[in-house]
């Protein structure tokens, strides 16, 4: 992919790359074919420098023509990213290394025209690539991802570059250290930028991403789910200044390529730290995000589209005038995986939009939903979406289903920015209709199907009674059968609006990123301003507030409408899984939330709180203060490893951060050994021993059984009761047998003598 427009920033020209897919032996012509048409005698669509390289190597004009023709006719996709400002020597070197021989796209590889183009393979529901088109289209997938450690062998020789030691971690440190707030960790911030690049696909498609630990295995063509590593693995190493920025593999062998598959990414770390490439910090490092998001698009099974008009992420030229997924890309992910609510094709799986009256009136605006073909024939469940909402009081509800996309020109790349293209009205693919029903779908309140394809369906339902309603939105265009000749063209994007009352505006959309994992004691980076957005279109709006609940306790500790914190670093000290919620607030005071799961690992258990003291016969509640207590679940995990006569009782209650535990008590037997007692904490995350955490002392007034500092009649009653029972093992004895003042196991005359002396003195010493 190459930058179609150079953008001047900080006196530097932002350049980009030719980004491609993955294939067999490296195709330099495919890679370099993403440049503008050559002016070389106006007879070639190949770049001028490529023609020069061809002319330099061809034995005759006829040979040059044949080589040029072979390159153009075979050109399909490329797994490489190239800078556009290559020198002629670099072009010549690439010609010598790769001969510009492209991988070819098999004629049966699902290469339908008229819009986005996809490989025949996609990811299945559980991270294994499969070929199940069309029945497997528009089905949600759950992908894991991981970052291999530096030093892991990374790269595939079929790319044309030798595998080397992974160096992405070091590269991210180089790339981000000079440009971010020092409160952030550069490597973790860089990884979060990469996560945000994938989160754009989550925003529009039915894809769930969960970060997992990486196995440390070398990069491979594996396209089968492996619990020991991510389905998608992101690494990088130094290709030197070849002009190649990155390459990415398609999902599976048997699709567009048989030699580079598995969905993994390899980023050229040579360009880390380059302010004209990956270190360009404009718009949250949009340059790098667009590159990574594009590359992962290939990892999802999407093919280059032309012309190069800065209207599609999957064009062969990078551009920074728009941010990540555009209309064509959203339709592509809708075709392969459905929209972000993918799976809501039945009453049982309807998306619950909640109560629209409580705690306050609110409207709904869902943008870029997708349908996949004709539904009303009963043969295609992905041509319909189900939603439900609740009214707690009678209200008037206006429902609008609007087809979106507009008209644009697109087609699969064949060379450079060329290919067979079609002007395509993506707003009129389907014919939207909807039905409003009662909660279980047994009563139809209204069917709205009044307009032709390309027009919105709108109806106002007056005085709807309190209750729960089901809404079915579907494609009623019978021409859009899933078995049709061009199934790639049947995806219809639409916006769904459910409007209440007058000037009741829709909630914004929040996107906190991806489920991720982070080492303890390393600042975790959270970015909320890349993929979040307002949804209301009736007025001009913006996002004013970014707030974060970082520990899952339901309290937004950071940020707010008056103090927006779109990005924050936060350090966890205890292992565990933390729900982190982002809440965004728009200019109308409406809010939207999104929750991700953050897994913290590698914490060290430690008690840092102050030591305690207690007297023989006492029960002493205590609080553990330190770290890594989140998974402390039983009193048996806290023991005393020195001294005798002290036990721990209660039920531990860790706080949300695992830094404090309450609910426990030391029960100190009257005969407990005096002096220091060591306390040891052992749970699934580690252990720690605090020396002399509890110091036991003798009570200054042992006959003061009720601890009111006088030995009086109240104490005499307790003594008399225990004296009558005699044996400390008697179940009716006062707990701890405090009247056994000489600790011989019996309350007898010897104890009476001791008690009588104390009773006579009355006041405790």
N, C-alpha and C positions, 0 to 999 in steps of 0.2 A: 504494500500500500504506500502511496506517495502523497505528499501534500499537494493538493490542487492549487492552494493559495498560500504564498509565503506570508507569514504574519510577523510584523516588526515589533519586537519587544526588547526593552533594555539594550537597544542598539544591536541586537542579534536577530538574524533571520531564522524563524522557526522552520526547520525542515522536517521531513517525515520519511516514510519508507514505503516500499512496495511490500505489502503484507499478503501472504498467501496461505494456502492450505498445506497439507502434508501429502507427499507423494513418493514415488519411487526414486530412481536416480535423479539427482537434482536438476531442475529445469531452469536454467538461467534465463532463457527467453521468456518463460512464463513469469519469472520474477521481474525481469526488466521490462516485460511487455506492458506494465502498468504505467508507462509514461505516455505523454502526448504523441500524437502522430508525428512521424519524422518529416522534416522538410528536405530530406535527402532526395533530390530530384522529384519530390512529391509522388514517388512511386511505391512507397513502402509505409505500412502502418507501424513498423518497428521503430524504436528510438534511433535517433541520428547516430549515437555512439555505437549501437549494435550494428548498424549498417557499415560503419567504418571498420568494426572488428571483422565482420563477414568479408568485406572487400579485401582486408589485409591477409586473410587466410585462404580465400578461394583461388583456385588455380586459373580460373577463367571467368568472364562475365556470366557464362551459362551456369558454371558451378555455383557462383554466388546466387544466381536467381533460384537455382534448385534448393540451395541451403535455406535461403530466405523463405521460399515457399513451404519447405518442410517444417520450418519453425512455426510459421503462421498456421499451417493446417493442423499441426499437432498440439498447438498451445491450448491448455485448459487451465490448470491451477498451479499454484506454487506454494510450497511450505515456507517460503522465506519472506523476510521483511528487508527491504533495501532502502538506503538513503538515496535521495534523488540527485545529490551533488557529487556523484562519482566522477573521478578523473578518467581520462581516456585509458591510462594504464590500468586502472581498476577494471574498466569494462573489458579490456583485452585479457586480463588475468581471469576474469570470470568466464570469458569465452573459452580460454584454454582449459580451465578446470572442469567446466560442466558442458561445454559444447552447445550450450543453450538448447539442449534436447529436453523437451518438456515431458512430463507424464501425460498420458492421454486419458480422456474420460470415456469409459466404455459407452457404446451407444444405448445400452439398456439401463443406464445408471440413473433413471428417474429424472432425466434432464428436460423437464417440462419448461416451456417458455412463459413469457408474459408477466413474469414477476420474479420473486426470489426463487433461487434454485437450491435444491437440497440433495445431499447424498442419499443413497437408498438405506443407509444405516443411521439409526438414532440410538439414544440411550433408552433402555427399558426402565421399568419402574424402580428397579433396585440396583442401578449402576452397572448393568451388563448390556453392552451394545447388541442390538439385534436388527433384523430385517423383517419387519412386520407391516410394511405399508400395503394397503391403506388402513388395515384394522388397527395397527399400532400407532397411528397418527393421533395427535392431540391428546396424548396420555401423559399425565404427570410423571416426572422422574425425580428420584432422590439421589443426588450425587454427593459423594464425599470428595474432599480435596485435601492435599497435604503439600508441605514444603520440605523437600529433601534437605538434609544437612549438607553444609559445605563439605566437599571431599567425596561425596557420592559420585560415581561415574555417571555422567549426564550427557545425553546426545545420542543420535543414531547415525551410523555411517551412511545410511541411504540418503541422508540429507545432503551429502557431499562434504560435510565437515566431520572431522574425527571427534569421537566422544572424549570429553575431558572431565576433570574434577569439577563438580558443581561449585559455583562461586557466587550464587545469587545473594546469600546473606551479606557477604562482604560488599557486593555491588550495591545493595540497598543502603548500606551504611554510608558508602561513598556518595550515593546519589542524594540522600536526604539530610545528612548531617548539617550541611551549610545553610539549608533553606527552611528549617522548621524551628518552632519554639523549642528551646533546650529542655523543657519539661517533658517532651516526648522522647521516646527511644527511637532512633532513626530506623532501625531494622523493622521494629514493630509498626511504625508509621508507614513505612514502605509496603509492608505486607497488607496493611489496611487499605492502602490505595489500590493494590491488586485485588483485594476482596471487593472493594467498591466497584471495580471494573466488572466483576462477575455479578454483583448485586443488581446491576442494570438489567441483566437478563432475568433475574428473579422478579424484578419490578413488573415486567410485562409477560413473563412466561410461567408455566407450571413447573418450576424447577426449585427444589429445595437443596441447599448446600450446607454441609456439615464438615467442619475441619476435624481431621483426625491426625494421630501420630503417623509419621512416615516410617516405612520399613527399613529404609536405607539401601534397598535394592537398586541396581543400575536402572536407568531408563530403558523401557522395553516397549514392545508393540501390544502389551496386554490390554484387552478390552473386556475382560471379565472381572466382576467385582472381587476385590481382595480386601478382607477386613484388616489386613496389616498395613494398608496404605490407602491413599486417596484414589478414587476413580480418575480424578483429574490431579495431576502432579505438576507443580510449577517450579522450575529450576532455571539455571542459566550458567553460561560460561563464556569465556572470551574467544570470540571468533576473529579477533584483531579488527583492523580497520577495513574489512572487506566490503563494507557498506550494507551488510546483512544485519538487521536489527533483531529478528526473532523468527521462529517457525513453530507451527502447531500442527498436531496430527488430527485427522478425522477420527470418528469414533471407532471404526472396526475394519479389520481385514475383509476384503471382498466388496468394499464400497468403492469410493473414488480411487483408492490406492491400496495396494497389498503390502507395501514395504514400510510405510510409516503410518501406524494406526495406534489407537489407545487413548487419544484425546489429550496427551500431555503437551506441555509447552516448554520451549527452550528460548530464553532471552539472551541476547548478546550483551554481556556485562561490559564490553569495551565502551559502550555508549552511556553507561552509568556515570553520572557526574557531568555529562555534556549538556550545557545550557541550551543548545540548539536541538536537543533531542529529549532524553528521558528526564533531565534535570530542569526542563522548562516548567516553571511552577505556575504558569498562567492557568487560572480557573481550576484550582485543585489538581494540578498536574494533568490537565486534560490530554495533553499530547500522549503521555504514557498510558493513561486510562483508555483512550481510544484505540491505541495499539493493542493493549492486552484484551480489551473487550472484543475487538475485531478477531484477534487470534482465537480467543475462546469460542467465538462464533463458528469457526471451522471445527473446533472441538465438539460443537453441538451438531455438526453436520451441514453447515451452510456454506454455499459456494459464492465466489465473486459475482457481483452484478455490475453492469455498465448501463448507461454512460457514466463518466466521472463528473458528476454534477453537484457533489457535496450534499446529496440528498439521501444517502444510504450509508450506514456503517460498513456494510460488506462490499462497498466499492473497492477496487484495487488501489485507490489513492487515499492515504490518510488526509483528513482535514480537521482543523480545530475550530471551524466556524459553528459547528453544532456539536452536541454532547452525546456521544454513544448512540443508543438504538433509535433509529428513525422509523418511519411508517413501514417500509418494506421489511426491515429487520423484525419489527413487532409482528408482522404477518407471518414471517418465517417461523418465529418461535411459537406462534399460535398454531401453525400447521403441525409442527413436530411434537409440541408438549402442551398445547392449550394455553389459556391465559393464566394469570396468577391465582385464579380460583379454580383451576382445572380440576375436574372430577365432580363438579356440581351439576350432573346431568340427570338427577332424579330428585324426587321429593325428599328422600332420606338424606341426601347429601346437599340439600339446598344451602347456599351461603346465608348465614344469619346476620342480617344488617342491624339487628337490635331494635330497641324501643325508640321510636322517632319522636315521642312526646316527653320522655323522662330521661334525665332530670330537667331537660329543656328541649323545646322544639329544635329539630335539626333536619336538614335535607341530606340527600345522598347524591354524589356524582362519581360514578366509576368510569374511568377513562381507559380506552384501548382494550376493552374486552373483545373476545373473538369467538366466532362460530365457524364450524368446519363442515359446511355443506347442508344439503336439504334434509330437514328433520322430519317433516310431516308424513313421510312414507314409512316411518317406523323402523327404518334400517340403519339410521346413523344417529347414535345418541349424542355425538359431539357437535351436532348442529343445533343443540338447545342448551340453555343455561337456566338453572333454577335459583331463585332467591326467596328469602322470606323476611318480613319485617312485622313489627308489632306496634299497635296504637293503644295507648292506655286511656285515651279519651276520644270521643268523636272528632273527626278532622276531615278536611278536604285535601286530597292527594292528587297531584299532577304527575303523571309518569310519561317520560320521553325516552324513546329508544332511537338514537341517531346514528346512521351509518357514517363511518369516517374513513379517511385515507386520502381522498382526493385523486386527481389524475396526475400520473407521472409516467415517465418513459423508463423502461427497464428491460433487461435481458441478460442472459449469461455471457460472461466474458469469453471472447475467443482470442483476442490479442490486445495488448496495450489497453486502451479504453474502448476497444471496439467489440462488437458482437451484434447478433441479430436482436434488435430491440423493438418494443411495441409500446405505443402510448396506451396507458391502461387506466381505466376508471375504477379504482379500488373501492370507491364508495358505493358502487352499484353491482357488486358481485352477488350479494345476497339480497333477499327481499325480507326485511325485518317485520316481525309481528310479535305480539305478546298477549298473554292471557293472565288476568288477575283472578285468583281463586281463594277459597277459604283455606284454612291451615292444612287440612289433609287432602286438598285437591278434589273433594267430592262435589263442590258447588262452584260453578263458574260465575263470577261477578261481572266480567266483561272481557270480550275478545276484541283486540284492536289490530286491524289489518286493512287500513283504508288507503294506503298510498302505494305507489309503485317502487321498484328497486331504486335505491339512491336517495330516497326521501325518508324523513323522520316519521315515526309513528307517535302521536301525542293524544292523550286523553286525560280529562280531569274527572276524577271520581269524587262527587260531592257527598259530604256527610257520611264518610265511612265510619261504621261503628267501631268501638273499641274491640280489639281482638288481634289475632295473628293472621297474616295473609301470605299467600304463596304467589310468586310472580314467575311466569315462564316466558323467556325470550327465545325466539327461534327463527331460523332461516326458512322462509316459505317459498323459496325459488326452486321449483321442481327440476330446473335444468342442472342444479348443483348436486347431482348424485355422486356418491363417493366412488362409484365405479366408472365415472366419466373419463374421457380421454385426457383431461387436463386437471387432475385433482389439486395441483398446486395453485390453481387460480380461484378456488372456491372459498378461501378464508375471508370472512367478512369481519373487519373490526367495527366496533360500535361503542358509543358512550351511553350509559344508562343513568338517567337522572330521576330521582324521586323527590319531588318538591312539595313541601308543606307550607301552608299559609302564605303570607306576603312578606317578601324580603327575609325569608328564613334560608340562610345560605348553607352550602355543603361543607362538610368537614374536609380539611386538607389530608393529603396522603403522606404518611411518615414511612421512611425506610432507614433502619438503623444499621444495615449492612448484612452480614452473614453470621450464622452460628460459627464460633471460632474457639480456639484454644490459645492460651497464653501462659508462659512461665510465671510462677509466683515471683514477686519482688521486681518485676519488669513492668514499667508503665504501659498499660494496655491503651491503645489508641481507639477512639470512637469518633466517627465522622458522620454527621447527620445532614449535611447540606449538599451532598452530591446527588442523591436520588430522591429526596423528599420534594414535594411540590404542592402548590395550591391546586384545587380541583374546580372551584367555582368559576364559571365563565360569564356570568351575568354582570359582574362588576370586575374592576381591576383590583387584584389582590396581591399580597406578598406574604412571606413568612416572617413574623416578627419574633417569635419565641422558639427557642430550642432548650428543652429541659431533659435531664437524665436522672433516672432511678437506677443507680449503679449496683445496688446490692439486693434488689428484689424485695424490699420491704414495703413497697407501695408508696414511698415518699420520694418525691423528686428533689434530690438534695442539691442539684446543680442547675443553674440557669433559670430562665423564666421570661415572660413577655417583656419585662423591663430590663432584663439582663440575659440576652440570648447567648448561649454557649454552643455553637454548632459543632465544635470539635473540642475534645477533652482527653487528657491522659489521666488514667487512674490506676493505682497500684494495688493489687490484691496480695495478701500475705498468707492466705489459707487455701489449701486445695478444696475443690468442690465445683459445683455447677451453679452459676449465678445468672438468674434472669435479669437482663439489662433492657430497660424500656426507654425509648425516645418518645417524647411528646412534643409535637410542633403546634404552634398557635399562629393563625393567620390574622390579617388586619381586621377581620370581623369578630375576633375572639373565639372562633371555632378551633377545635383541636383534633388532632389525629395522633394515634400511637402505634408503635411497632416494637415488638419484643424479640430479642435474640438471646441465645444461650451462650454463655462464656464459660468454658471449662478451664480451670486453673490447675496446674500441675507443678510438681517439683518443690513444694513448700517444705520447710523444716519446722518441726514442732518445737515450741519453746514456751516456757512460763516466765513472764517478766514481772508479774505483780509482786507486791511486797509480802514478806514472810508474815505469818500469823502466830498467835499464841493462844493457849486455852488451858483451862484447869482440869485436873482430874475430876471425873464425874459430870463434866459439862458437855453440851452439844453445841458445836460452833458452826453456824452457816458460813460458807466461804464462796468467793468468786475467783475463778481462774482468769487471769489476764495474760495474754500473750498472742500466739498465732498458731494457725493450723488446727483449730479446734472444731471446725465446721462439721466434721464427721464423728465427733465424740457423742455417742448415743447411749451409753450405759455407765452407771456408777462403777461397775467392775473395771472400767478402763482407767480409773484413778485409784492407785494403791499406795500404801506406805511401805517403804522398803527397808526401814530401820525402826528400832524400838518395838514395843508391844502395846496392845490394849487400845488401839485406835482403828476404827472402821469408817468407811465412807458410805453414806446412804443418800437417797434422793434420786431424782431424775434429772440428768443434765439438760440444760436449755442453752445451746449455743446461740449467740447473736448471728445476724445474717452474714457477717464478714468472718466469722470464726475466730474472732479476737477476744471473746469473753464468754465464759460459761457460768451460769447461775443455776440454782436449784439443788445444790449439793451441800452436805453438812458433814463435819467430822464428829463422830460420836466417841468421846473420850471416856473410857472406862475409869471408874474410881481408882482402879489399881494399875492404870496405864503407866508405863515407864516414863520417868521424868526426863526432860531435856529435849534435844532436837530429833525430829522425825523427818526422813526424806520422803518426798512425794514424787511418784512417777506417773506420767500420763502416757498411755499406749493406745493408739487407735490405728485404723487402716492406713493412715497417712504418715505415721512415724511415732517416735517416742522421745520423751525428755524427762530427766530427773532433776528436781530442784532440791538441793541439799539443805536440810534444816528448815524446810518450808513451814513446819508446825513445831512450835516449842511448847511442851507440856510442863505445867508447874503444879505444885500442890496447892489446894485451895487454902487461903489464909484462915478460914474459919470453917472447918469441915462439918461442924454441926449445924451450920446455917443452911438447912436443906432447901429453903425457898429463896435463898440468895437476896434477902432484904437487909443484910448486914447486921442483923440482931438475932440472937438465939433466944427465942421466946416461945410462947405457948403454941404458936403455929408449928414450929419445928418439933415441939414435944409431941403434938398429935401425930406427925409423920413418924417420929421415932417409935412412939407407943404402938402404932399399927404394924410397923416392921418388926418390932421386938416380939409382938404377939405371933407373927408368922414364923419367925426364927430363922428358917433356912432361906438363903439368898436364891436358891433355885426354885422356890415356890413361885408358880405363875402369877400369884396375886401380889408378889412383892413389888414395891415401888421400883420402876425401871432403873437399873444400875445399882440397886441395893445401897443407897447412900448412907443408910444407918449402920452399915457394917464399917465402923470407923477404924477398925484395926485390920480390915481386909483379910479376914480368915474364912469368909464364906458364910458366916452366921452372925445374926444380930442377937447378942447375948449379954451377960452381965458385964463382960469386959468393955463392951461398947457403951453400956449404961454408965459406967464410971467416967468414961471420956466425955459422954454427952452431959452428965451432971455437972462436971467442972465448967464446961462451956456455957451451960444454961445458967449457972450461978453468976458467971461473968457478964452475961447478957449481951454486951456490945462486942462485936467482932474486933480483933486486934487491928 
